[in-house]
Amino acid sequence: MSRARQPPLVTGISPNEGIAWTKVTIRGENLGTGPTDLLGLTICGHNCLLTAEWMSASKIVCRVGQAKNDKGDIIVTTKSGGKGTSTVSFKLLKPEKIGILDQSAVWVDEMNYYDMRTDRNKGIPPLSLRPANPLGIEIDKGRFPQKDLESLFPGMSADFTSENFSAAWYLIENHSTTSFDQLKTAVVNLKKQANKKNEGSLAYVKGGLSTFFEAQDALSAIHQKLEADGTEKVEGSMTQKLENVLNRASNTADTLFQEVLGRKDKADSTRNALNVLQRFKFLFNLPLNIERNIQKGDYDVVINDYEKAKSLFGKTEVQVFKKYYAEVETRIEALRELLLDKLLETPSTLHDQKRYIRYLSDLHAPGDPAWQCIGAQHQWILQLMHNCKESYVKEQKGIALLHSPMLDLDSDVRPSPIGHLSQTASLKRGSSFQSGRDDAWRYKAPQQVVFVEKLTKLVVSQLPNFWKLWVSYVNGSLFSETAEKSGQMERSKKNARQRQNDFKKMIQEVMHSLVKLIRGALLPFSLREGELRQYGGWEMKSELSGQWLTHVIQTVRLSSESLTALEIPNDMLQIIQDLILDLRVRCIIVTLQHTAEDIKRLAEKEDWVVDNEGLTSLPSQFEQCIIRSLQSLKTVLDCKPGEASVFQHQKTQEDVCQLSIGIMQGFIDCLEQLSTKPDGDIDTSHLSADVSSPDLFGSIHEESSLSSEQRLLIALSNCRYLERHTFLNIAEHFEKHGFQGVDKITQVSMESLKELDQRLFEMYIEFKADPIVGSLEPGIYAGYFDWKDCLIPTGVRNYLKEALVNIIAVHAEVFTISKDLVPRVMSRVVEAVSEELSRLMQCVSSFSKNGALQAKLEICALRDTVAIYLTPESKSSFKQALEALPQLSSGTDRKLLEELLNKFKSSMHLQLTCFQASSSAMMKT
């Protein structure tokens, strides 16, 4: 398996030579990623890792140890790159030999001096020190094996200070190839050294001459005293004198050497103290180093030093070490508190949280810092959500609010997954909340909509880190390898398993707060009174439109998708799905309610412009209004993954069905209102006929107003089109969008429409047929006409011609509005006229011959004229009228009747052509 980094390479060392413990600077490439990555450092084969200080990936500082080799490579070993190589080498110089009385700039350890004879350290008294080369000539080491020499000279030694010194062994070992002349020179050198020793003894005596002279004077004085005073007196005096001399000599010696000995003792104490300081400088400097590294933020270095100090001095009994180690523990405890404060500080990135938790774990902090961090993050997210709500509620109420840094999450390094909700107002969004954002949009959008966007963005930006922190806590990835080895990872996993229910409650609390805050802003009626005080507070002047609710649904859906991508269990997110379902239902209800209001206002948009089919734009506007409404609900009605059907509840189906029926009924009421409105309330100044229509509507242009009969005809034409096309198209759209109860909606709407159509039709027939029917009886008996006493018929009388002209006028009016209505209207008018004519004939008590002929002529003329509009009812009426007449017995009467009918048809041919044209049109229809 290949490493992630290249092996270390040493390309330079400064200085490149020196004695042991020389401080050197190593430079190169890939020298490690940090102090913990450095695993080994050898110079000339000696391990220098203990003194190594990692400065950077290209620089390491250390001290050279006492190596066996004089010259060697510098090898760096790292965890990330493995064992490295070196392009340079270091030369280890031998230290200068310093004698016991030689001047030196450094302290020399006299108890472990360097034996120059054997070139090794010896633990012997310094007084036994001898020159390294007693012969004074060049030493030439022979190649004789040590074992052979020991067997050749058993029990002897080459050490000339030994009691068993063998000169032969010494010469064979050190001068086996030395010439005889050089050996002579060596003898001369030995003699000179002996003379120097004698001269040294003489010099020592010369230095103490004053003492000898004083002793000589004392002896002379004693001799003289003995001669003068006698032996007995002198004995005591001599003894006293000797004591005085000895005391004086002792005092003089003490005076001479006290200062030297004192300086030596002080030097020994200082040397020992410096050795201790040098040997244990790591511990003595550790408190200060900890403070410096904490200030620089190098917590890894502090932890490594602490672990090292703990392993070395954690159980020490030395008071000095215990004192300094206690100081280290004090610094570490302060560091624990500092790291815990930083861990619980908010806001904080996931990387920093993991880092601080690992530090606290390595420092063996009490408690469970990871769980404390999770709890702090949970409370912070809840606080952010409520602060967000309060800020927007206050802004809605007009209270100036300072910008809160807690809510400024736009600088978050993680891109928002739901930011593309607000690029445009048409729900076709871009890729972020900020991209494509028009500042005017925030002023146009209601506060509740902006709040929901901000709230969902806040949750979606914070909850992923919260969830990832928990996942890391569960799988133990928060802790370092040291924690894993010590078993702390296993303890953490055990704690995580025990706290799963607690964390689940945290997630549920965040989800509940999110949902209830959105409900408080958009669906306050779905909250209880206590919850409304906590999560509500909005001024609900008017409910949001369906468009804004659709926008909000899209926002919440995207946030739900983002949370689902975190692999949060579905049962924790179910409450969001319930919110989306309620929002979808509310959006449909509100949209249909607003559509119903828009439908009611369509009456104001009626322009009474009639096309070729006798229709105005009103049915088309009605259908388009419904279609636009349903299209705006398409995203709401469509079920995303994990969402339930919006019509899954029976109550929702019933409410939507009733609202849909209400929309249809509203338009029917609109038609009735328009058709029955007083003439003065209808503005038709803008009225114009279709350019392709016959100019039969010219009178309307001239009068610039519509009569009530004309409005009734237009309304009837619209009703006919609604029944045959519009309502069926709308039903198809309802089914296409998944509406339930479409058959019921269509059935109720059709019944209501037919009732309106029938009422309007009856009103129009009443307006048009009643005058015609009412004119028949006066016309028949005009001029005191009597069926019993009348002249021979000469033709159809005028009253019938006037009735036909009026029927033709009705035909023309209906034909102008809608050709399709002509058969229906004309048939009904003919029924009314034939019924009245039959009644009048049946009321005649008796007919004369001429009277019967006249009546039959007029009845037949009317029947033949309107033959194409005859219905079973009108045919029956004509039959009853003819049956009430006496039968024509003579052929002359029948011939006269036929002639008069032909004459009537010929004379009225121009007027009667409209019936033929309508017949042709009716047949085509």
PELIN-V895912 format. One record per pair of residues at least 6 apart in sequence whose ideal C-beta (glycine too) atoms are under 6 Angstrom apart, sorted by the first residue. I is the first residue (numbers start at 1). J is the second residue. Records with the same first field share a line. If there is no record, write none. Layout:
I: J + J
This chain:
5: 30 + 80 + 81
6: 30 + 81
7: 81 + 82 + 84
8: 30 + 31 + 76 + 78 + 81 + 84
9: 28 + 29 + 84 + 85
10: 26 + 28 + 74 + 86
11: 28 + 87
12: 27 + 88
13: 24 + 26 + 74 + 88 + 90
14: 25
16: 90
17: 91 + 93
18: 93
19: 93 + 95
20: 66
21: 63
22: 64
23: 63
24: 64
25: 61
26: 60 + 74
27: 58 + 59
30: 81
31: 57 + 60 + 76
32: 38 + 54 + 78
33: 80
35: 54 + 301 + 304
37: 78 + 79 + 80
38: 54 + 78
39: 77 + 78 + 79
40: 49 + 77
41: 48 + 49 + 52 + 76
42: 75
43: 64 + 74 + 90
44: 67 + 69 + 72 + 90 + 92
45: 67 + 69 + 72
46: 65 + 67
48: 62 + 65
51: 62 + 63
52: 60 + 62
53: 61
54: 60
67: 92
70: 92
71: 89 + 91
73: 86 + 89
74: 86
76: 84
77: 83
97: 116
98: 104 + 108
100: 126
107: 271
110: 126
112: 121 + 123
114: 121
115: 122
116: 132
117: 132
128: 161
130: 161
133: 139
135: 186 + 189
136: 189
137: 182 + 185 + 186
139: 174
140: 177
142: 176
149: 169
153: 166 + 169
156: 164 + 166 + 169
157: 164 + 165
158: 169 + 170 + 173
218: 241 + 245
222: 238
225: 234
226: 234
283: 313 + 324
284: 324
286: 305 + 309 + 328
287: 327 + 328 + 331
290: 302 + 331
293: 301 + 302
294: 335
299: 359
303: 362
306: 332
309: 328
313: 321 + 325
316: 322
336: 363 + 365
339: 356 + 359 + 360
342: 356
343: 356 + 369 + 373
344: 376
346: 380
350: 465 + 468
353: 373
354: 478
357: 369 + 370 + 478
358: 480
360: 369
361: 479 + 483 + 488
362: 480 + 482
368: 495
370: 473 + 478
377: 466
378: 506
381: 462 + 510
382: 513
384: 406 + 458
385: 513
387: 406
388: 407 + 454 + 455 + 458
389: 517
391: 401
392: 447 + 451
393: 537
394: 401
395: 401
396: 447 + 539
409: 458 + 461
412: 461
416: 433 + 457 + 461
417: 562
418: 456 + 460 + 558 + 559 + 562
419: 432 + 433
420: 429 + 430 + 431
421: 429 + 554 + 555
422: 433
423: 429 + 430 + 436
427: 554
430: 436
442: 450
446: 544
448: 521 + 522
449: 548 + 552
451: 521
452: 518 + 552 + 555
453: 555
456: 555 + 559
459: 514
460: 559 + 562
464: 566
467: 566
470: 503
472: 478
473: 496
474: 496
476: 489 + 492 + 493
479: 488 + 489
483: 489
507: 572
508: 572
511: 575
515: 575 + 579
516: 535
517: 535
519: 526 + 527
520: 535 + 536
521: 538
524: 532 + 536
546: 587 + 590 + 591
549: 587
550: 587 + 636
553: 583 + 636
556: 580
557: 640
560: 576
563: 573
581: 644
584: 636 + 646
585: 646 + 652
587: 636
588: 633
591: 629 + 633
592: 659
595: 629 + 663
596: 662 + 663 + 666
598: 625
599: 663 + 666 + 667
600: 666
602: 621 + 670
603: 670 + 673 + 674
606: 618 + 674
607: 686
608: 616 + 684 + 687 + 706
609: 688
611: 690
612: 690 + 692 + 693
614: 717 + 817 + 818
615: 717 + 718 + 721
618: 718
619: 718 + 721 + 722 + 726
622: 667
623: 726
626: 730
627: 733
630: 733 + 737
637: 737 + 738
647: 653 + 740
653: 740
657: 741
660: 745
661: 745 + 748
664: 749
665: 752
668: 752 + 753 + 756
671: 715
672: 756
675: 711 + 712 + 715 + 760
684: 705 + 706
685: 704
689: 697
696: 816
697: 816
709: 767
712: 760 + 763 + 764
713: 817
714: 817
715: 760
716: 760 + 821
717: 818
719: 753 + 757
722: 753
723: 753
727: 749
731: 742 + 746
734: 742
735: 742
765: 828
768: 810
769: 829 + 832
772: 803 + 806 + 833
773: 832 + 836
776: 836
777: 840
779: 799
780: 799
787: 844 + 847 + 851
788: 846 + 848
790: 850 + 851
792: 850
793: 853 + 854 + 857 + 900
795: 900
796: 858 + 861 + 904
800: 858
807: 829
808: 914
810: 829
811: 826 + 914
814: 821 + 822 + 825
815: 822
819: 921
822: 918
823: 922
826: 869
827: 869 + 871
830: 866 + 869 + 874
831: 871 + 873 + 874
834: 874 + 877 + 878
835: 877
837: 881
838: 877 + 880 + 881
841: 881 + 884
842: 884
847: 886
852: 885 + 886
853: 893
855: 885
856: 885
857: 897 + 900
859: 881 + 882
861: 901 + 904
863: 878
865: 912
868: 919
888: 894
